[in-house]
């Protein structure tokens, strides 16, 4: 797990040394041995050139997390990274990624990087409140025939639009989908006095779709037992990197969905 620019630089230097004549490692060493990789930011954005070099060296990863990126950066480095992300060079089984890593006109699920994914988390990017949200081509989700678990983390508030968005996206997913997590922006959506409360309840009660559950990144909220679950950002990162402590977010969502199904079954019998 690479956290911050210093760790990224250190790992990049290690890879670069392994590719030199003085190294005992073969050039394919990292591709053969690195199965889980996560790159996140600290006080500054990850270096794009170093990120690209690390991804190229670890092209056989099965678990991949790329957080903390935006659309800033030197143009050539950004274009080179975009070219790699839209190529067939990497295609993990579990992927947590920001839409900002793709060209703005190529945020769709036809890309090879998505094709093998069984578990996908998409961090939906918006630079700031004055710029449009990234235009994700949700209608291509149905092409992901291996997809069983999907998580959407909007980096902005949808107000009272969560249930509508969830309904639209789930309707476009492949039949293989079993779990859909929507990360809700703040705790007001779990407050009965909030206009957005009915929106969250519709998701978590299965009214929108029986595969959906809402989640919140932050301290536990008292209503979470009935309307979803909470995870800290560090817990989500560990979940997506395959090093969860206890049950990961996917298992928590499965447990919530199954408990809801049993409650409904009991009420109907």
SVG drawing of the C-alpha trace seen along z (x, -y; Angstrom):
<svg xmlns="http://www.w3.org/2000/svg" viewBox="-48 -28 74 46">
<polyline fill="none" stroke="black" stroke-width="0.4" points="0.0,0.0 1.6,-3.2 0.5,-6.3 1.8,-9.6 4.5,-11.0 7.5,-9.8 6.4,-6.1 5.6,-6.4 9.0,-7.8 10.7,-5.0 8.8,-2.3 9.5,-3.9 13.2,-4.0 13.1,-0.3 11.5,0.6 14.0,-1.5 16.9,0.2 15.4,3.7 15.5,2.8 19.2,1.9 22.0,4.3 23.2,4.4 19.9,5.8 19.4,9.5 15.7,9.2 14.4,9.9 12.5,7.0 9.3,9.1 9.8,9.4 7.1,7.0 4.6,8.1 5.0,11.7 4.9,11.0 2.8,7.9 -0.9,8.9 -2.3,6.0 -1.4,2.3 -2.9,-0.9 -1.6,-4.4 -3.2,-7.3 -2.3,-10.9 -1.0,-12.6 -0.5,-16.4 0.1,-16.5 -1.0,-14.7 0.8,-11.5 3.5,-12.1 2.0,-11.0 5.2,-9.8 6.1,-7.7 2.5,-6.4 2.7,-5.3 6.1,-3.6 4.7,-1.7 1.6,-0.6 3.6,0.5 5.9,2.6 3.0,4.2 0.7,4.9 -0.6,8.2 -2.2,6.9 -5.5,8.5 -6.4,5.8 -5.9,2.1 -6.7,-1.1 -5.9,-4.5 -7.1,-7.4 -6.2,-11.1 -5.8,-12.0 -7.4,-15.0 -7.1,-16.6 -4.1,-18.7 -0.6,-17.9 1.9,-18.4 0.2,-17.7 2.6,-15.1 2.6,-13.1 -1.1,-13.3 -1.6,-12.2 0.8,-9.3 -1.1,-8.1 -4.4,-8.4 -3.0,-6.4 -2.0,-3.6 -5.3,-3.6 -7.3,-3.2 -5.0,-0.5 -5.2,3.3 -2.1,3.3 -3.9,3.8 -7.2,5.4 -7.6,6.3 -10.3,8.4 -11.0,5.8 -10.7,2.1 -11.2,-1.1 -10.5,-4.1 -11.2,-7.8 -12.8,-8.9 -10.2,-11.7 -7.7,-9.1 -9.4,-8.8 -9.7,-11.3 -12.9,-13.3 -14.5,-11.9 -13.5,-8.3 -15.1,-7.5 -16.9,-4.3 -16.9,-0.6 -15.8,0.6 -12.2,-0.1 -10.1,3.1 -9.2,2.1 -12.8,2.8 -13.4,6.0 -12.3,8.6 -13.6,6.7 -15.9,8.6 -15.7,5.9 -15.6,2.3 -15.6,-1.0 -15.8,-4.2 -15.0,-7.5 -17.0,-10.0 -14.9,-13.1 -15.8,-16.8 -13.0,-19.4 -15.1,-21.9 -18.7,-23.1 -18.2,-25.4 -17.2,-22.7 -19.4,-19.9 -19.2,-16.4 -17.3,-13.9 -19.6,-12.5 -19.7,-8.7 -21.2,-6.6 -23.3,-4.4 -25.1,-2.8 -22.0,-0.7 -22.1,1.0 -24.1,3.9 -21.0,5.1 -19.2,6.1 -20.3,9.7 -18.1,10.6 -19.4,7.8 -21.0,8.9 -20.3,5.9 -20.4,2.2 -19.8,-0.8 -20.2,-4.4 -18.7,-7.2 -19.8,-10.6 -17.2,-13.3 -20.1,-15.7 -23.6,-15.9 -26.5,-14.8 -29.0,-16.4 -32.3,-14.5 -31.2,-12.8 -29.6,-9.6 -32.5,-7.2 -33.1,-8.4 -29.4,-8.0 -29.2,-4.5 -32.3,-3.4 -30.9,-4.6 -27.5,-3.0 -28.7,0.4 -31.1,0.7 -28.0,0.6 -26.0,3.2 -25.5,6.8 -27.7,9.5 -24.6,10.8 -24.7,7.9 -25.5,8.9 -24.5,5.8 -24.7,2.1 -23.3,-0.4 -23.9,-4.1 -21.8,-6.3 -23.9,-9.1 -22.2,-12.5 -23.3,-13.4 -25.3,-12.2 -28.2,-14.6 -29.6,-11.9 -30.2,-9.7 -32.1,-12.4 -35.9,-12.0 -36.2,-15.8 -34.1,-16.1 -35.8,-16.4 -33.3,-13.8 -34.2,-11.2 -36.9,-9.5 -34.4,-9.2 -31.9,-7.3 -34.6,-5.1 -35.9,-4.1 -32.4,-2.8 -31.8,-1.0 -35.2,0.6 -34.8,2.1 -37.6,0.0 -35.3,-1.1 -33.7,2.3 -33.2,5.2 -29.4,5.2 -28.8,1.7 -27.5,0.3 -26.3,-3.1 -23.1,-3.7 -21.3,-6.6 -17.6,-7.4 -17.2,-8.7 -18.1,-8.0 -20.9,-5.5 -24.3,-7.1 -27.0,-5.8 -29.4,-5.0 -26.9,-3.0 -28.2,0.4 -31.4,-0.2 -30.2,-2.2 -26.7,-1.0 -23.2,-1.0 -20.3,-3.3 -16.6,-2.9 -13.7,-5.3 -11.7,-6.2 -8.8,-4.1 -11.1,-1.1 -12.5,-1.5 -8.9,-1.7 -7.9,1.5 -11.1,3.2 -10.4,2.3 -6.7,3.3 -7.6,6.7 -6.2,6.2 -9.4,5.6 -9.5,6.0 -12.6,8.1 -15.4,8.0 -14.8,5.8 -17.4,3.3 -18.6,5.9 -19.3,8.5 -21.0,5.8 -23.3,4.9 -24.0,8.6 -24.9,9.1 -27.2,6.0 -29.0,7.1 -29.5,10.7 -30.8,9.4 -33.3,7.1 -34.4,10.1 -35.1,12.2 -37.0,9.3 -39.2,9.0 -39.7,12.8 -40.8,12.8 -43.3,10.0 -44.8,11.7 -45.1,15.1"/>
</svg>
